[in-house]
């Protein structure tokens, strides 16, 4: 297998600029052929569910994938724009062999991506992705005979199935009546289903980001740009603001004062609530290396563990299964609750927080501030060419910074799994120390990246 093919899958499927390899129609066709052959096991009629977000490039990738799967002998069920967790849900409920979500999540419309789910609704393992890449790298063989070609159909009630599943995650004894909620759907996959769920549960709903045109997804809206949401929450005197990303598998919340509530606070809120109800399994919560030390200390104060894994919600999901935990997530807003689904679901997570607001009869500014986070700062350093983290001067500087912070903080330096970026993060009890550490390391990495590029 070539190096190019070996790098096809990243931390969350395949991702790239639309209409350029690897995010072009040809790659999508070959992926459909390869994944179709890989998951055609047994004598039954094989089936794949394909969903997408609202990007214009979805109109190119969806038919290319469909052609590949049909050529591999798989029947294709098309569901149109729906959240990523809906595709995981439908893959299981329809007893499909494979689920596909066409989305680049929180990225701008120019990008797109393809995520694959196995018949259990879980994202594929690294080993499975590598096997599919190997099939793509070789000659196209083993395709269906003309009589065994697959067929394509549309599942018209797919949104309704997901809506009912999400509503079932909210306690039946409770109602959202009397709450005014602003929901920002990022002009993305949840633009219809999210407002419907909240309204049917009794809330007064103010919807923004619900007019997708193919190119406005995530543009100055959604979970990565919650400024407009905060403004509307204050203008409408709402009780809570919910911001989803393009495929609705992550969220950010805004309290009634217009202040952000990040994924760590959401995890703390749900964990404490579930622990009190005896619903929290595994004795703790799974999070990533990015989660704040304040969350770890908060959980320890309640006799709970914080188990960390590398960044990526599928790694969170894997560790949850290994440890028996039923709650995990990322600071960025991916929340996985295995009681309700197999992947991150921003809408279900928001409902767990809303249940706390109703139960406690507290405003979000009180109910969702469970701990004081340690000062933390993250800087992204873009690079082209060789990875500057391999430079000896960089590794030495990182080691020195870690020694300097000791038990009072930590340093995390890692390459992005989806972009040519080095993420430089530090947190400590003193903000000055955080600023100095991040600035020093980011400057050095930036300088070494430039030097390596000139040398190349």
C-alpha positions in Angstrom: 0.0 0.0 0.0 1.3 3.5 -0.9 1.9 6.2 1.7 -0.8 8.3 0.1 -3.4 5.6 0.6 -2.2 4.8 4.1 -3.0 8.4 5.1 -6.5 8.4 3.6 -8.3 8.0 6.9 -7.7 10.5 9.6 -9.0 10.7 13.2 -12.6 11.0 12.0 -13.0 9.3 8.6 -11.8 10.8 5.3 -11.7 14.6 5.0 -10.5 17.1 2.5 -11.4 20.0 0.1 -14.4 19.1 -2.0 -13.7 18.0 -5.6 -10.0 17.5 -4.9 -8.5 14.1 -4.0 -9.2 12.5 -1.6 -12.6 14.2 -1.4 -13.6 13.7 -5.0 -16.1 11.6 -6.9 -13.5 9.0 -8.0 -12.3 8.4 -4.4 -15.9 8.2 -3.2 -16.7 5.6 -5.9 -13.7 3.5 -5.0 -14.5 3.8 -1.3 -18.0 2.5 -2.0 -16.7 -0.4 -4.0 -14.1 -1.3 -1.3 -16.3 -0.8 1.8 -19.1 -2.7 0.0 -16.9 -5.7 -0.6 -15.4 -5.5 2.9 -18.8 -5.6 4.6 -20.5 -8.1 2.2 -20.3 -11.0 4.6 -22.8 -13.8 4.6 -25.5 -14.8 2.1 -28.1 -12.2 3.1 -29.0 -9.2 1.0 -26.5 -6.5 2.1 -27.6 -2.9 2.9 -25.9 0.5 3.5 -27.5 3.6 4.9 -26.1 6.9 3.5 -26.8 10.3 5.1 -25.3 13.7 4.7 -25.2 17.3 5.9 -26.2 20.3 3.8 -23.0 21.0 1.9 -23.4 21.5 -1.8 -20.6 18.9 -2.4 -22.9 16.3 -0.9 -24.7 16.2 -4.2 -21.5 15.0 -5.8 -20.3 12.5 -3.2 -23.6 10.9 -2.4 -24.3 9.5 -6.0 -20.6 8.5 -6.3 -20.7 6.5 -3.1 -24.1 5.1 -4.1 -22.7 3.9 -7.5 -19.8 2.2 -5.7 -22.0 0.3 -3.2 -24.5 -0.7 -5.9 -21.6 -2.0 -8.0 -20.4 -4.0 -5.0 -23.9 -5.6 -4.7 -25.2 -3.6 -1.8 -28.7 -2.0 -1.5 -28.5 1.7 -0.7 -30.9 3.4 1.7 -30.7 7.2 1.2 -32.0 9.4 4.1 -30.8 12.9 3.0 -29.7 15.6 5.5 -29.7 14.1 9.0 -27.3 14.4 12.0 -24.4 11.9 12.3 -26.0 10.2 15.4 -29.1 9.5 13.3 -27.1 7.6 10.8 -25.5 5.5 13.5 -29.0 4.9 15.0 -30.6 3.9 11.6 -27.7 1.6 10.7 -28.5 -0.5 13.7 -32.3 -0.2 13.6 -32.5 -1.1 9.9 -30.0 -4.0 10.5 -27.8 -2.5 7.8 -24.3 -3.8 7.2 -22.8 -0.3 7.1 -23.6 3.3 7.7 -22.1 6.3 5.9 -22.2 10.0 6.9 -21.1 12.6 4.3 -20.0 15.6 6.4 -16.9 17.6 7.5 -18.6 18.4 10.8 -17.6 21.9 11.9 -15.4 22.7 8.9 -16.5 25.3 6.3 -18.5 24.3 3.3 -15.4 24.0 1.0 -14.5 20.8 2.9 -16.3 17.6 3.2 -15.7 14.2 4.7 -17.0 10.6 4.8 -17.5 8.7 8.1 -18.2 5.0 8.2 -20.2 3.1 10.8 -20.2 -0.7 11.3 -23.4 -2.7 11.7 -23.2 -2.0 15.5 -23.4 1.7 14.8 -19.9 2.2 16.0 -17.2 4.0 14.0 -14.7 1.7 12.4 -11.5 0.7 14.1 -8.1 1.7 12.7 -7.5 -1.9 11.6 -10.8 -2.0 9.7 -10.0 1.4 8.0 -6.6 0.1 7.0 -8.2 -3.0 5.4 -10.6 -0.9 3.4 -7.7 1.3 2.3 -5.8 -1.8 1.1 -8.8 -2.8 -1.0 -8.9 0.7 -2.5 -5.2 0.6 -3.4 -5.5 -2.6 -5.3 -7.3 -3.5 -8.5 -11.1 -3.4 -8.5 -12.1 -7.1 -8.2 -15.0 -9.0 -6.8 -17.7 -6.6 -7.9 -21.3 -7.9 -8.3 -22.5 -9.6 -11.5 -25.3 -7.7 -13.4 -27.9 -9.9 -11.7 -26.5 -9.1 -8.2 -26.2 -5.3 -8.5 -27.7 -3.4 -5.6 -30.7 -1.1 -5.7 -31.2 2.4 -4.2 -34.2 3.7 -2.3 -35.2 6.6 0.0 -36.4 6.2 3.5 -39.0 8.9 3.8 -39.6 8.5 7.6 -36.0 8.7 8.6 -36.2 12.1 10.3 -39.3 11.0 12.3 -37.5 7.9 13.6 -34.6 10.0 14.9 -36.9 12.6 16.4 -38.7 9.9 18.4 -35.5 8.3 19.6 -34.1 11.7 20.8 -37.3 12.5 22.6 -37.2 9.2 24.4 -33.9 10.2 26.0 -35.7 13.0 27.9 -37.3 11.9 31.2 -41.0 11.2 30.6 -42.1 12.8 33.8 -40.6 16.2 32.8 -41.5 18.8 30.2 -39.8 21.8 28.7 -43.0 23.9 29.0 -42.2 27.4 30.3 -38.7 27.4 28.9 -37.6 29.6 26.0 -34.7 28.0 24.1 -32.7 29.4 21.2 -31.2 26.7 19.0 -28.6 27.4 16.4 -28.4 24.5 13.9 -25.4 26.0 11.9 -27.4 25.7 8.7 -26.5 22.1 9.0 -27.9 18.6 9.2 -30.2 19.2 12.3 -31.9 22.3 10.8 -35.3 20.5 10.8 -35.1 17.9 13.5 -33.6 19.9 16.4 -36.3 22.6 16.6 -38.9 19.9 16.2 -37.7 17.9 19.1 -37.5 20.9 21.4 -41.0 22.1 20.4 -42.6 18.7 20.8 -41.2 18.5 24.3 -43.0 21.7 25.2 -40.4 24.5 24.8 -40.9 27.9 23.2 -38.3 27.6 20.4 -36.3 30.4 18.7 -34.5 28.9 15.7 -31.5 30.3 13.9 -29.1 28.8 11.4 -32.0 26.9 9.8 -31.8 28.1 6.2 -29.1 26.1 4.5 -28.1 27.0 1.0 -25.2 24.6 0.4 -22.5 27.1 1.3 -23.5 28.8 4.6 -23.0 25.7 6.8 -21.0 26.7 10.0 -20.5 30.2 8.6 -20.4 32.6 11.6 -22.8 30.3 13.4 -23.0 26.9 15.2 -21.0 25.5 18.0 -17.7 27.0 16.8 -19.1 30.5 16.4 -21.6 31.0 19.2 -21.5 34.8 19.2 -24.8 35.3 17.4 -26.4 32.7 19.6 -25.3 34.5 22.7 -26.7 37.8 21.3 -30.1 36.2 20.5 -30.3 34.5 23.9 -29.9 37.9 25.6 -32.2 39.7 23.2 -35.0 37.2 23.6 -34.4 36.7 27.3 -34.1 32.9 26.7 -33.3 30.3 29.4 -30.7 28.5 27.3 -28.9 28.6 24.0 -28.0 25.5 22.1 -25.4 25.6 19.3 -24.9 22.5 17.2 -22.2 21.9 14.5 -22.7 21.0 10.9 -23.5 17.4 11.6 -25.0 17.9 15.1 -22.7 15.4 16.9 -21.3 18.2 19.1 -22.7 21.2 20.9 -21.9 24.3 22.8 -24.3 25.9 25.3 -24.9 29.5 26.3 -26.5 30.4 29.6 -29.2 33.1 30.1 -26.5 35.7 30.6 -25.0 34.9 27.2 -21.9 33.1 28.7 -20.4 30.0 27.1 -20.7 26.6 28.7 -18.1 24.2 27.2 -18.0 20.5 27.0 -16.2 20.0 30.3 -18.9 21.8 32.2 -21.5 19.8 30.3 -19.7 16.6 31.3 -19.6 17.7 34.9 -23.3 18.6 34.9 -24.4 15.2 33.5 -21.9 13.2 35.5 -23.0 14.6 38.8 -26.7 14.2 38.0 -26.3 10.6 36.8 -24.1 9.7 39.8 -26.8 11.0 42.2 -29.4 9.0 40.4 -27.2 5.9 40.4 -27.1 5.9 36.6 -23.4 6.6 36.1 -21.6 3.4 35.2 -17.9 2.6 35.4 -17.2 4.8 38.4 -16.3 7.8 36.3 -16.2 9.6 33.0 -14.1 9.2 29.8 -12.6 12.4 28.3 -9.6 13.4 26.2 -6.3 14.9 27.0 -7.8 18.3 26.2 -10.2 18.3 29.2 -9.4 20.8 31.9 -7.7 19.8 35.2 -10.6 21.5 36.9 -12.9 18.8 35.6 -10.6 16.1 36.9 -10.4 17.7 40.3 -14.2 18.2 40.4 -14.9 14.5 39.7 -12.3 13.4 42.2 -14.1 15.4 44.8 -17.2 13.4 44.1 -15.3 10.1 44.2 -15.3 9.7 40.5 -12.5 9.0 38.0 -11.6 11.0 34.9 -10.2 8.5 32.3 -8.3 10.3 29.5 -7.7 9.2 25.9 -6.3 10.8 22.8 -8.4 13.4 21.0 -11.2 11.9 18.8 -14.7 10.9 19.9 -14.2 7.3 18.6 -11.3 6.9 21.0 -13.5 8.1 23.8 -16.1 5.6 22.7 -13.5 2.7 22.6 -12.3 3.5 26.1 -15.9 3.7 27.4 -16.5 0.2 26.1 -13.3 -1.1 27.6 -14.0 0.4 31.1 -17.8 0.0 31.3 -18.4 3.8 31.4 -21.6 5.1 29.9 -20.6 8.8 29.7 -17.8 10.3 27.9 -17.0 13.4 25.8 -14.7 16.1 24.7 -14.1 19.7 25.7 -15.1 20.6 22.2 -18.7 19.4 22.8 -18.8 15.8 21.6 -20.9 13.9 24.2 -21.3 10.2 24.1 -24.0 8.6 26.2 -24.1 4.9 25.5 -27.5 4.6 27.2 -28.9 6.5 24.2 -26.5 6.0 21.3 -23.1 4.9 20.0 -21.6 8.2 18.9 -21.7 11.9 19.9 -25.1 13.5 19.9 -25.4 17.2 20.6 -29.2 17.2 20.8 -29.4 14.3 23.3 -26.7 15.9 25.4 -28.6 19.2 25.4 -31.7 17.4 26.7 -29.7 15.9 29.6 -28.7 19.4 30.6 -32.2 20.7 30.1 -33.5 17.9 32.4 -31.2 19.3 35.1 -32.5 22.8 34.7 -36.1 21.6 35.0 -35.3 19.3 38.0 -33.2 21.9 39.9 -35.4 24.8 39.0 -32.2 26.8 38.5 -30.9 29.0 35.7 -28.3 27.6 33.5 -25.7 30.0 34.9 -26.0 28.1 38.2 -26.9 24.6 37.1 -24.1 24.3 34.6 -21.2 25.9 36.5 -20.0 22.9 38.4 -16.3 23.8 38.8 -13.9 26.6 38.2 -11.6 25.7 35.3 -7.9 26.3 35.6 -6.5 28.9 33.2 -6.0 27.2 29.8 -4.9 28.5 26.5 -4.7 26.8 23.1 -2.8 28.2 20.0 -2.8 26.6 16.6 0.5 26.7 14.6 0.1 26.0 10.9 2.9 24.3 9.0 3.8 23.0 5.6 6.3 20.3 5.0 8.1 18.4 7.7 6.5 18.1 11.2 8.3 20.6 13.5 7.6 18.4 16.5 10.4 16.1 15.4 12.9 18.8 15.8 15.2 18.2 18.8 15.0 21.8 20.0 11.2 21.5 20.1 11.2 18.3 22.1 13.7 19.7 24.5 11.7 22.9 25.1 8.5 20.8 25.7 10.3 18.7 28.3 11.6 21.8 30.0 8.1 23.3 30.1 6.6 20.2 31.6 9.2 20.1 34.3 8.6 23.8 35.1 4.9 23.3 35.5 5.2 20.1 37.5 2.0 19.2 39.4 0.7 22.7 39.1 -0.3 22.3 35.5 0.4 20.5 32.2 1.5 21.0 28.6 -0.1 19.3 25.6 1.4 19.5 22.2 -0.1 17.5 19.4 -0.7 17.6 15.6 -4.3 17.9 14.4 -5.8 14.8 12.9 -7.6 16.7 10.2 -5.5 19.8 9.3 -1.7 20.7 9.0 -1.7 22.3 12.4 0.2 21.8 15.7 -2.0 22.4 18.7 -0.1 24.0 21.6 -2.0 23.9 24.8 -1.0 24.7 28.4 -2.9 25.0 31.7 -1.8 25.9 35.2 -3.0 27.5 38.4 -1.4 30.8 37.4 -2.6 32.5 34.2 0.8 34.3 33.7 2.5 30.9 33.6 0.1 29.6 31.0 0.6 32.6 28.7 4.4 32.5 29.0 4.5 28.7 28.3 2.2 28.8 25.3 3.8 31.8 23.7 7.3 30.5 24.1 6.5 27.0 22.7 4.3 28.3 19.9 7.0 30.8 18.8 9.6 28.1 18.7 7.4 25.7 16.8 6.5 28.4 14.3 10.1 29.3 13.8 11.2 25.6 13.3 8.3 25.0 10.9 9.5 28.0 8.8 13.1 26.8 8.9 12.1 23.3 7.8 10.0 24.6 4.9 13.0 26.7 3.6 15.3 23.7 3.9 12.8 21.6 1.9 
